[in-house]
Amino acid sequence: MICAGIDVGALWTKALVLEDGETVGFAMLPTWESGVRVAEDALTEALEPLHATLGDLHAVVATGAGKQEVGFARESVTEVVCAARGIRRLQPEARGVLDLGAESSRAVKMDDGGSVLEYALNDKCASGTGIFLDAIAKVMGLTVEQMGPLSLRSARTVEITNTCVVFAESEVVTQVARQTPKEDIIRGIHMAIASRVHGTANRVGLADGTAAIGGLARNVGIVACLEELMGAPLAIPPDPHRVSALGAALIAAEASGA
């Protein structure tokens, strides 16, 4: 039985295909303007290893900011539920998950069975999200991928006091003009992001046993700052950007009786 999950994020759309409960295909494409079109394209690409088409799928579940646009999905499920379901498969010992996405971040607390007990969202401001980091990287003439390793070389943290993207960009430009080392500026940016995420985590009482997923969980600098603030290590699953799509696919499989 072939089922799929689609995570339509603000920047990237991820499609993950399961066959008999095992991952057999994955694709990630820029979301751009049309959520439904890119969802179809990503799913078509994810099905290529099976030489299968959309018509061969038993069920599709959509999640993410653009989940309602995926009209061919059997149902849409909240990001909170899919994050919890996906991390439960990968790291069943986790009792909390931080979902660090492009447009929002969320903290989810789970019980011993993986069910959601409580959650908190941060989606009113770009600070603490991937979009924020992407904007700052462009100002500094770096790629997002370069920022994590660079920040680990920092000797001191430059405090970034503004959490609005526009004002934070101005602070960064000022620091660059002062010839502040790039690694110190980046560490300050990472700590500003981590501080907002940490505040969200505190609202639901996350500490030990927390996993981090989403695109920002691949940034070693942000992970290091979060671990420092939380006073506990974070569990990072392989390919953390796939976890919500996996959760959606698992829900699709369960709905089909697989």
C-alpha positions as CSV (number, residue, x, y, z in Angstrom):
1,M,0.0,0.0,0.0
2,I,1.4,3.4,-1.1
3,C,0.5,6.5,0.9
4,A,2.0,10.0,1.1
5,G,2.3,13.1,3.2
6,I,2.8,16.6,1.9
7,D,4.1,19.5,4.0
8,V,3.4,22.8,2.2
9,G,5.6,25.3,4.0
10,A,6.1,29.0,3.4
11,L,9.4,28.4,1.6
12,W,9.6,24.7,0.8
13,T,7.1,22.0,0.0
14,K,8.1,18.5,1.1
15,A,6.5,15.2,-0.2
16,L,7.2,11.9,1.5
17,V,6.0,8.5,0.2
18,L,5.5,5.4,2.3
19,E,5.1,1.8,1.0
20,D,4.0,-0.6,3.6
21,G,5.0,1.8,6.3
22,E,8.5,2.4,5.1
23,T,9.9,5.6,3.4
24,V,10.5,4.9,-0.3
25,G,10.5,8.4,-1.7
26,F,11.0,12.1,-0.8
27,A,11.2,15.4,-2.7
28,M,11.5,19.0,-1.7
29,L,10.7,21.9,-4.0
30,P,10.4,25.7,-3.5
31,T,6.8,26.6,-2.7
32,W,6.7,29.8,-4.7
33,E,3.1,31.0,-5.4
34,S,1.0,27.9,-6.2
35,G,0.7,25.4,-3.3
36,V,-1.3,22.9,-5.2
37,R,0.9,22.9,-8.2
38,V,4.1,22.5,-6.3
39,A,2.5,19.8,-4.2
40,E,1.7,17.8,-7.3
41,D,5.2,18.3,-8.7
42,A,6.9,17.3,-5.4
43,L,4.7,14.3,-5.0
44,T,5.3,13.2,-8.6
45,E,9.0,13.4,-8.0
46,A,8.8,11.5,-4.7
47,L,7.0,8.7,-6.5
48,E,9.6,8.3,-9.2
49,P,11.7,5.6,-7.3
50,L,8.5,3.4,-7.4
51,H,7.7,4.2,-11.0
52,A,4.3,5.1,-9.6
53,T,1.9,8.0,-10.3
54,L,-0.6,10.0,-8.3
55,G,-3.3,7.5,-9.2
56,D,-1.4,4.7,-7.5
57,L,-1.7,6.3,-4.1
58,H,-4.2,5.0,-1.5
59,A,-4.3,8.2,0.5
60,V,-2.6,11.6,0.8
61,V,-2.6,13.8,3.9
62,A,-1.5,17.5,3.7
63,T,-0.1,19.7,6.4
64,G,1.8,23.0,6.6
65,A,0.8,26.6,6.0
66,G,-0.6,25.8,2.5
67,K,-2.3,22.5,3.5
68,Q,-5.8,23.8,2.5
69,E,-4.6,24.3,-1.1
70,V,-3.9,20.6,-1.7
71,G,-7.3,19.7,-3.0
72,F,-6.4,16.2,-4.0
73,A,-5.4,15.3,-0.4
74,R,-7.7,13.0,1.6
75,E,-7.6,15.4,4.5
76,S,-5.5,18.2,6.0
77,V,-4.0,17.8,9.5
78,T,-2.5,20.5,11.7
79,E,1.3,20.9,11.8
80,V,1.2,20.2,15.6
81,V,-0.3,16.8,15.1
82,C,2.0,15.9,12.2
83,A,5.1,17.0,14.1
84,A,4.2,14.9,17.1
85,R,3.3,11.9,14.9
86,G,6.5,12.1,12.9
87,I,8.9,12.5,15.8
88,R,7.1,9.6,17.6
89,R,8.1,7.3,14.7
90,L,11.7,8.5,14.7
91,Q,12.4,9.1,18.4
92,P,9.7,7.5,20.5
93,E,11.5,8.5,23.7
94,A,10.9,12.2,23.0
95,R,8.3,14.0,25.1
96,G,8.5,17.3,23.4
97,V,9.2,18.7,20.0
98,L,10.3,22.2,18.7
99,D,9.2,22.7,15.1
100,L,11.5,25.4,13.7
101,G,10.0,26.4,10.4
102,A,10.3,29.2,7.8
103,E,7.3,31.2,8.8
104,S,6.6,30.1,12.4
105,S,7.9,28.0,15.2
106,R,5.9,25.8,17.6
107,A,6.5,23.9,20.8
108,V,4.6,20.6,21.4
109,K,4.4,18.7,24.6
110,M,3.5,15.0,24.4
111,D,2.5,12.2,26.8
112,D,4.2,8.8,27.0
113,G,2.1,7.6,24.1
114,G,3.0,10.4,21.8
115,S,-0.4,12.2,22.0
116,V,-0.3,16.0,22.2
117,L,-0.9,17.4,25.7
118,E,-0.2,21.1,25.0
119,Y,1.3,23.3,22.4
120,A,2.3,27.0,21.8
121,L,2.9,28.9,18.6
122,N,5.0,31.8,17.6
123,D,3.7,33.0,14.2
124,K,3.0,36.7,14.7
125,C,6.5,37.9,13.8
126,A,9.2,36.6,11.5
127,S,11.8,36.6,14.3
128,G,12.6,33.1,15.4
129,T,11.9,31.6,12.0
130,G,13.7,30.6,8.8
131,I,12.6,33.7,6.9
132,F,14.3,35.9,9.5
133,L,17.5,34.0,9.2
134,D,17.3,34.1,5.4
135,A,16.9,37.9,5.4
136,I,19.9,38.4,7.6
137,A,22.1,36.0,5.6
138,K,21.4,38.1,2.5
139,V,22.4,41.3,4.3
140,M,25.7,39.7,5.3
141,G,26.4,38.2,1.9
142,L,26.3,34.6,3.2
143,T,24.3,31.5,2.6
144,V,22.1,30.2,5.4
145,E,24.2,27.0,5.3
146,Q,27.4,28.9,6.0
147,M,26.0,30.6,9.1
148,G,25.8,27.7,11.5
149,P,29.4,26.6,11.4
150,L,30.6,30.2,11.4
151,S,28.7,31.0,14.6
152,L,30.5,28.1,16.4
153,R,33.8,30.0,16.0
154,S,32.4,33.1,17.8
155,A,34.4,34.4,20.7
156,R,31.6,36.6,22.0
157,T,27.9,37.2,21.4
158,V,26.9,40.5,19.8
159,E,23.5,41.4,21.3
160,I,20.8,42.0,18.7
161,T,18.1,43.9,20.5
162,N,15.5,44.2,17.8
163,T,13.3,41.2,16.9
164,C,11.7,42.9,13.8
165,V,13.4,41.8,10.6
166,V,13.8,45.4,9.3
167,F,15.3,46.8,12.5
168,A,17.5,43.7,13.0
169,E,18.9,44.2,9.5
170,S,19.8,47.7,10.4
171,E,21.6,46.5,13.5
172,V,23.5,44.0,11.5
173,V,24.6,46.6,8.9
174,T,25.8,48.8,11.8
175,Q,27.8,45.9,13.3
176,V,29.4,45.1,9.9
177,A,30.3,48.8,9.5
178,R,32.1,48.6,12.9
179,Q,34.1,45.6,11.5
180,T,32.6,43.3,14.1
181,P,33.6,39.8,13.2
182,K,31.0,38.0,11.2
183,E,31.0,35.0,13.4
184,D,30.1,37.2,16.4
185,I,27.2,38.9,14.6
186,I,25.9,35.5,13.5
187,R,26.1,34.2,17.0
188,G,24.1,37.2,18.2
189,I,21.4,36.5,15.5
190,H,21.2,32.9,16.4
191,M,20.8,33.7,20.1
192,A,18.1,36.2,19.2
193,I,16.2,33.5,17.3
194,A,16.9,30.9,20.0
195,S,15.6,33.2,22.7
196,R,12.2,33.6,21.1
197,V,12.0,29.8,20.5
198,H,13.0,29.2,24.1
199,G,10.2,31.5,25.3
200,T,7.7,29.4,23.3
201,A,9.2,26.2,24.7
202,N,8.8,27.6,28.3
203,R,5.1,28.2,27.7
204,V,4.5,24.4,27.6
205,G,7.3,23.4,29.9
206,L,9.7,21.7,27.5
207,A,13.1,20.7,28.8
208,D,14.8,17.3,28.9
209,G,13.6,14.8,26.2
210,T,12.9,17.5,23.6
211,A,13.6,17.0,19.9
212,A,14.0,19.7,17.3
213,I,12.7,19.4,13.7
214,G,12.2,21.7,10.7
215,G,14.7,23.5,8.5
216,L,16.3,25.5,11.3
217,A,17.1,22.3,13.2
218,R,19.8,21.7,10.6
219,N,21.6,24.8,11.7
220,V,24.2,23.8,14.3
221,G,24.6,27.3,15.6
222,I,20.9,27.7,16.5
223,V,20.8,24.3,18.0
224,A,23.8,25.1,20.2
225,C,22.2,28.4,21.4
226,L,18.9,26.6,22.2
227,E,20.7,23.9,24.1
228,E,22.5,26.6,26.1
229,L,19.3,28.4,27.0
230,M,17.4,25.2,27.8
231,G,20.2,23.6,29.8
232,A,19.6,20.3,28.0
233,P,20.6,18.6,24.8
234,L,18.2,18.5,21.9
235,A,17.6,15.4,19.9
236,I,17.9,16.1,16.2
237,P,16.6,13.3,13.9
238,P,18.1,12.6,10.5
239,D,16.7,15.0,7.9
240,P,14.6,17.1,10.4
241,H,13.0,19.0,7.6
242,R,11.1,15.7,6.6
243,V,9.5,15.0,9.9
244,S,6.1,16.7,9.5
245,A,5.7,15.2,6.0
246,L,6.5,11.8,7.5
247,G,3.8,12.4,10.2
248,A,1.3,13.3,7.5
249,A,2.2,10.2,5.6
250,L,1.8,8.0,8.7
251,I,-1.6,9.4,9.3
252,A,-2.6,8.7,5.7
253,A,-1.4,5.1,6.1
254,E,-3.4,4.6,9.3
255,A,-6.5,6.1,7.7
256,S,-6.1,3.5,4.9
257,G,-5.8,0.7,7.4
258,A,-2.1,0.0,6.6
